[in-house]
Structures are given as structure tokens and as C-alpha cells.
């Protein structure tokens, strides 16, 4: 059993929801990422999504695009990202790390280092899952099998526009969790409609029998709490990037930690309220 499944199983047993922060590797400073990852875990993160910088991130809004451009200018590529995960693993052997990015950096890594080298080296570095935005599920059976053979999960996006067929295709090859994009558009865009999210998740769960995380549009404790009531995980990225982008080196991790602690408290408070409500209903029916 991999770290992602172990983490979600433990959270389910505790009646808690996963908090999954996203940060761009090498942003806002080339050497900050391992310390930032440790800080986020201390603040209550259960899984970390680490963005692989890419020059043409079609699913990302201006905030994460800018972060990727800055990281690229600092010389951050796939090899450096894997080194960051390896450095994180020196002190943390349990928190799952998911690489999120695009096909080009994965395929260029294989071109430079030999066929299959990305999967081999990602596993050796301590990566637990990979989300490649522009890999369609119907073409990923071989890649998924290779990742699973190395103890890693292939994670996919679903969107409000996803058809039943798309959900079924994702369900066939996805493992770990599925990331539901709650908004039409790019990261950081629009206003979250929690009613629409709540209506969509039962449809997804008819096909997908692994945890469902929800991201895009979650910017504060209230939106995280609302999503946490219906999803298995809350994914939050653009807001973290905004908070840390102009901070001096020594303030980056404390600012992210302070924000995530508030999100974690809100998620856990929501679960306590839900449990108390359930207890009251049970007492009245008894």
C-alpha cells in the first residue's frame, strides 16, 4: 500500500478530510522548497502537490504562470524538482508528495536520461503520485502501469464539463485520488459554487471509487470548510502562491504555515460540528 492510500485510509478512520496544498517547486526562491514543504506538513498538510515549472502551463492562471516563470528563470527543471523531493524525504518519510505538471518536462527527462528514467528516478526520489495535466486517460494505461509498478499513483483531473464517459475512462487508470476542478477555466479564476460541487460529486463517485479532492477557487477557511463537507480532500494553491510571492526569504515559510493552520482548523472544526449534529440526530431517534 502506497503513502497516498495509507494517508487517506488513516484520515477516513479519524473522520477527517485531507488538506492538500500546492506550491510551485523553486518558488519564490530556488532553495526554499524543502523547508516550505516541512512547514506545510507542520501546519496540517496531509499531501503536498509540487508544481513542476513549465513554459506553457495551459491550465494555470496568471498567478501560477508567473510562479513557474520565476522558477524557470532560477534554473528549476525536473531534475531539480526530484532533488527537492529527495531532500524533503531525508526528514519526512510519510507525507505523500505528488508532482503536478505537463507532459513536456516528463518526456524531455526521458529523452535526456533514457526511456523510463522519469518513473525510475521519481520513485527513487520519494515521489508518490504524478498528475500530468495534458495526458488523456485513454492513452495512459502503460504509463499508469509503470508508475504503479514503482509504487506511485497516476492522478487525473475531472471538471464540471467531464462526461460520464470521461469519468469512466479516468476510473480505469487513476489511483491515489482524483482531483475535481470545481471551476470552468484556469487556476485562480472565478468564484466557487459549493452547491454545484455538491451536486457533481455523487456523479463522479458513481464511476470513481478512490478519494475525490476538490480544488480551484478555494481561497480561505470558509470555502475550504464548505468543500470539506462534501469532498475527501481540499486542494489549495493559487492563494498560497499569492501570499508568498513577495515575501523575503525568511518570511515565506511562516506566512504559508500561518495560512494553512487556519485552513486546517476550519476543516477540523467542520468535522466536529458534523459529528455533533450526527450525535444529536442519533440521540433523538433513540
Secondary structure, 3 states (H helix, E strand, C coil): CCHHHHHHHHHHHHCCCEEEEEEECCCCCCCCHHHHHHHHHHCCCCEEEEECCCCCCCCCCHHHHHHHHHHHHCCCCHHHHHHHHHHHHCCCCCCEEEEEECHHHHHHHHHHHCCCHHHHHHHHHCCCEEEECCCCHHHCHHHHHHHHHCCCEECCEEECCCCHHHHHHHHHHCCCEEEEECCCCCCCCCCCCHHHHHHHHHHHHHHCCCEEEEECCCCCHHHHHHHHCCCCEEEECHHHHHHHCCCCHHHHHHHHHHHHHHHHHHHHHHHHHHHHHHHHHHHHHC
